[in-house]
């Protein structure tokens, strides 16, 4: 049974930053990439994705520009800024610490 997992806000930010570190993408493409790489374990809903993209843009971690998509429609493409690359490093280190602590508790209790 393959069940999708809900994402915490900070986790979604980390996944978006990591996805954009690989290449510039539009919102739907970001959601698809996360779902694809997680083998359908993680599904990002539009109601979570677009507020997160807006928040990350407001923080200066990503920037956006309108341009034609693959099917020749206008789409907003997002890319990582220099500040976003630094934040990705911070978020990744935080995630590593958190997941190690949770793993330790699960193995102990």
Buried (B, 14 or more C-beta within 10 A) or exposed (E): EEEEEEBEEEBBBBBBBBBBBEEBBBBEBBBBBBBEBBEEEBBBEEEBBBEBBEBBBEEEBBBBEEEEEEEEEEBBBBBBBEEBEEBBEEBBEEBEEEEEEEEEEEEEE
